[in-house]
C-alpha cells in the first residue's frame, strides 16, 4: 500500500451536524476510512460529571447514520472517538446502541462492531497512589491528592492509538471509542497499514478538526487526508474551501499552547521541521513531521466533580448613578445573603454584562461600563431548595440596595423575570493529570460483536 | 487636543487575517494573531507591539500568567497562552470556550 486515504467530516461529531454536500464529495473521493472524534473538554466539566451529552441525540444520530451508511456502502471502516462528548461508558453504550439500531433499521449486511471503554475507577487510582505512583498535574494543576480524588464523580482516560489499532486488528468495521486523543483514531488506521508514526500522527493532527484546517473559515465540512511513507496531503472537499499552506500550518497551533509539538499516550508529535507546500489549489502537502516515542506511556486523565445544585437569576440597571455604584449594589445583596446563609457553604457569582461579564479580570475597559448593564447571578448550594433561595436572595436584594444619593427610590434594578431558574448542577474539573501505564491497552477494555444480517 | 497618529500607523485588526482566542486544555486560553503574508507578520514582530510584557500589560495580568509566547514563522502567526484563574466551566466562568477574550488586541496601534 503506497497511500491511505481518510476523510473527516466533523471535528466534534454531534456538536453540530456534518454538512452533507462536502461529505458526499468526500465519500466519492474513495476513502479507505471515515473517522471523526466526538468529544472535547471545551464543553466544560458538567457533561462528564453528570454523565450527559451536551450534543442533542438527533445530531449525534444524524452524523452516525450518514457515516455508517457511507462506510458500509464503500465497504471501508468507520472510526468514532470520544463518544457522546465525554467518552464516558454510558456515552459509548449510547453510540453502540445507535449503531445497532441503524443497522437493523437499514437492514445492513453483517459487519463487526468494536468498542472500548475509558472510564477509570476511583478505587484503581487510589490503589496506584497508595502504591506510591504520582498522578501528575498538567497545566498548573498540582499532583493529585486524595481529597481531590474524593471530590471527583467521574474520570476518563484519554486513549492513544493502542485500542484502535487492536480493534482494527480484530477485524472491526465500525469502532466506537471512549475518550481519545482525537488525532489517535486517524493515526491508528495509518499505523495499522504500516505507515510510519512520523506521518501517521501528523495525518491525525491535521484531520482531527475537519475543515478547521481549510479556508475560508467554515466548520463541519469534510476534508480528505492522504498519508504516504514520507508525506501527508490534505484537501478540502467543499468546492469553495481550500487547504492552503497558511490554513494547514495555522491549524497546528489551534487550541494548543505550543504549535511545534503535541503529546500523546506513548510519545509526542514534533512539528518543528514541518515543511508546507501548495500542490494544487485545494491541497497542501506536509513533510518533515516526526513522532518521538516516549520511554513510558503516560495517559491523560480527565475528571469532574460536583460542586452543588445551581440556580440562575438576572436583572438590569439603567440609572447611570446606580451603574457607577454597581459593586455596592452587589455588596448589599451579598450582605443580605450572608445574613441568611452565613459566610460559607455556597457559591454566589455575579457577572456584570456591559462592564466585564465576558472577560472578568482580563477586561481592560472595566472602568467604562455601558449605559445599561445586565447582571447574571448564579447561586450554587448543596440542595436545590437552598440554591433557589440563595439565588433569589442574591438577585432580589439588588432591588433593595441602599445607595445614598439615588434619585429612584422604587427599586435599584429591572427584572426581565421575577424569578430564578434551575440550571445544570455546577461541576468543576478536578482531574487534569497524567498517569503512567505499562500498556497502552491497560485502561481501555475492548469488545467486539457482529451486527447486521 | 492630541495629534492624529501618522498615516502609516495601523491597528492590529487591519494587519492581521485572524485574531482569536480559544481554550488550550481546561486551564489555559491561547491567543492566535495570524497574518496573510510575511510582510505584515514581520512588521508586527519588528514593532514589538506584541511581546510577553505588552500583552501582560494590556490584559493587566502578571507576566507569570503567560505560559507561552511564540512567534510561529510557518503560519506567519504570533501566539500566546495564559493561565485561567479557575478552570473552564467552573460556576462563574463567563467564557467556557475562551472564545471571546481577544477583543482588546484588535485596536492595538502598530507603527509603520
Interface residues (C-beta under 8 A of the other chain):
Chain A: X41 X42 X43 X44 X45 X46 X138 X139 X140 X141 X246 X249 X250 X252 X253 X254 X255 X256 X257 X258 X259 X260 X274 X276 X302 X307 X310 X347 X349 X351 X357 X358 X359 X360 X361 X362 X363 X364 X365 X378 X380 X426 X427 X428 X429 X432
Chain B: X17 X18 X22 X23 X24 X25 X26 X27 X28 X30 X32 X34 X36 X58 X59 X60 X61 X67 X68 X70 X72 X74 X75 X76 X77 X79 X81 X82 X83 X85 X86 X87 X88 X89 X90 X91 X92 X93 X94 X95 X96 X97 X100 X101 X103 X104
